[in-house]
Amino acid sequence: MDPVCFHIGARPVYWFGVLAAMGFGAALWHWTRLARIERKPAEYASDVVLWIMVGGILGARLTYVVANWEVYAADLVGILRIDRGGLIFYGGFIGGTLAVLLLGMRRRENLLSLGDLVVSGVPLGHAFGRVGCYLNGCCHGDWTRHWIGQLGGGRQPVQLYEAVGDVVIYYFLAKQYARGGRAGSIVALYLVTYPALRFMLEFLRGDERHMMGPLSLAQWISIGLLVSGIVALQRLRMRRT
């Protein structure tokens, strides 16, 4: 599959960069809609996107470069070529979370409420990013003889599996957000749903994984986040009684 979407003169524009931009655009649409409903300032959503974009991309890229330093030690300029792919989602999640915390403290907002609003749109943007991974050929699955492997050149199209899963999580969180509830509940639900999805899909991955015993590093992180989400949900339920 050709990772190049089109050319501007002799310069290629990669699918990954195009889909990543579409993902941020989709998340911006989501946050803008919620900001209008909640009568927040007109620039609210764009500020959220800017902070998450900077924090998320820096975190995702830094994590990837550190994990693949043997490659980038001889190609320091390549560190800047994020348009070709090379982002680790959990690194971006951590970077984006830190950015949101800084934004919330700067505005003196309720951090849990801000977290709920932000997290409710993350799966939508992530879904576009995973389609970008599919078109870029990265984060691919293991070899399979099943007919669905035709979508991945003989490999499990795990990028598309995750994109579909992200869309399902997005609609679930959006419905829960619309119903209201205690601040922090959407964050907790996301910490339960996405890590569970990621943990299972890791077994189908065929690209190089950073293993720690029987599980990949991403799976261990997923377990940690999943446990955190379960604990958070339990505490929220106890506060209701």
N, C-alpha and C positions, 0 to 999 in steps of 0.2 A: 504494500500500500504506500502510495506516495505521500510523505509527510508535508509536502509543499502545497499550500492552498492556491497561491498565485504569485506572480512576480511583479515587482515595481521596477521596471527597467531590468537590470541584471540581478537585482536583489530579491531573494526568495522570501516570501511571507509564509510562515509555517502554520499549519492547522492548529497546533497546540496553542500558539499565541492568539489566534483568532477565537478559538473556543474559550480560552481563559478570559479574554475581554468580554465575550458574550456572557460568561458566567457572572462577572462583576456587574454587567449591565442588568442581568436578570435579578440579582440580589438588590441592586439599586432600585429597581422597579418595586420589588417587594417591600423594602424599607420605606420608600416614598409613600406607598399606599397606606402602610400602618401609621406613618408620621401624620398623614392628613387626617386619618380617622381619629387619632389621639390629639389632634390639634397642636402638633409640635411646630417649631419654626420651619420655614421653607427650606433652609439650608441643612436641616438636621440629617436627612438621609445621605446627602452628599458628603457631609463631614464623617459620618460613620464609614462610608465606603473608602474615603481617603485614608483614614487611620487603619482600617483593616487591610487595605491593599498594601500599604507600606509595611505594616507589622507582619502580615501574613506572608507576603512574598519574601521578605528578608528572612523570616524564620524558616520557611520551606526551602529556600535556596541554600541557606547556611547549613541546614541539616544535611542536605544532599551533598554539598561540597565536602563537608567533614567526613561523611560516610564513604565518599569516593575520592579522597584526597590524593591517592596515588595517580589518578588520572589528571586532576587539575593542578598538581604540583608542577607539571611540565607545560601547562596551558592556562596561565593565570587570566588571560583575556577571556578564555572560554567560560570563566565563572560568571561573566555578565550576560551570556547568551541564554537567558531564560526562555526566549521565544522558541527554542528547540526542545524544551522540556527540561526535566531534571529538577523537580520539586517534590518534596516529601510532605504529604498532607499533614501528618501529625506535627511536624515541625512548623508548618504554616498555622495550624490550629493553636499551638502554643504562642507563636508570635502574634497572631491576631488577637488572642485572649489578652495578652499583656497590653496590646494597643488599646483594646476596648476598656480595660481597667484604667489606663492612663487618661483616656477620654472621659470616662465617667467621673474620676476624681477631679479632673480639671473643671468639669461642669457641675460638680457636686450633686450628681444624680444618684439614685438608688442603684447600686451596681447589679443587684439581682434582676431588677426590672429591665435595666438596659441589656443585661445578658440574655434575658428571655427574648427581647425584641430582635437582637442581633442573631442569636442562634436559630431563630425560626426561619431565617432566610439562607442560612449556610448550606443546607442540603441542596437547595435549588441551584446555587452557584457551583457547588461541587459536582453536581450531575453534568453540567456543561464541561467542566474540567476533565471528567473521566471520559467523555466522548472525545475530547481533544487528545487524551492519552491513547485512545483506540486508533484514531486517525494518525497519530504520530508513531504508533507501533511500540510505545513504551508500556511498562507495567502490565505486560502481556501474561497470558495464562500458560498452563502446561499443555503438552501435546495430548490430543484426543482423537479417537477414531469416530466419535459421535458426529452426526450430521451438523450439529451446531458449530463444530470446529471450522466449518467452511467460512463462517463469519470472521474467524481470526487466523486465516491462513493455515488451518490445521491445528490451531491452539484454542483453548477455552477463551472465549471473549469476555474475560472477567471484568474488563473495563466497562462493557455494556451492562453486565450483571449489576455492577456497583452503581452505574448511572440510574438504572431502573429502581434499584433499592433506595437511592437517594431521593428520587422523585416521590416514592411511596412515603418515606420518612418526612419529606417536606409537607405533603398534604396532611399527614397525621399531626405534625406539630402545628400547622396552620389552624387546623380545627380546634386543637387543644388551646391554642393562644386565643382564638376567638371566644371560647367559652369562659375565659378568665381563670382565675385561681391564684394561689399564693405565688408571690415573687420567687423565682428560682425553679419553678416546676418545669418549665420548658427546657431549661438547661439540663435539669436532671433527666428528663425523658430522652433528650438527645444523647446524653452520656450512657444511656442504656441501649438505645436502638442502633446508633451507628457503630459503636465498637462491636456489638454482637454481629452485625453484618460483616464488618471488616475481618473479624476473627475467623468466620467461616470461609470467606472468600480467599483468605491467605493460603488455605490448603490447595486452592486451584491455581495459584500463581506459578509461573514458569520462569520468571526472570530471577536474577541473582538476589537472594534474600540474606539479610543479616540474621543468622541463627544464634539462638541462645538455648542450648540443649535441644529438646524436641520441638520447640516452637520458635517462630521468628520474633525479632524484636518488636515488630508491629503487633503481633499477637499478645505479647506480654504487656505492651502499652494498652491494648484493647481491654485486657483483663483488669488492669488497674483502673481504667476509666469506667468500665462497666460496674465494678464494685463501688466506686465512688458515686455513680449515678443511683445505684440501688440504695446505698446508705442515705443519700440526699432525699430520695423519694420517701423513705421510711421516716426520716425526721420531719418532712413536711406533713406527712399523714398524722404523726404524733401531735403536731402543733394544732391540728384541727380538732382533736379530742380534748 
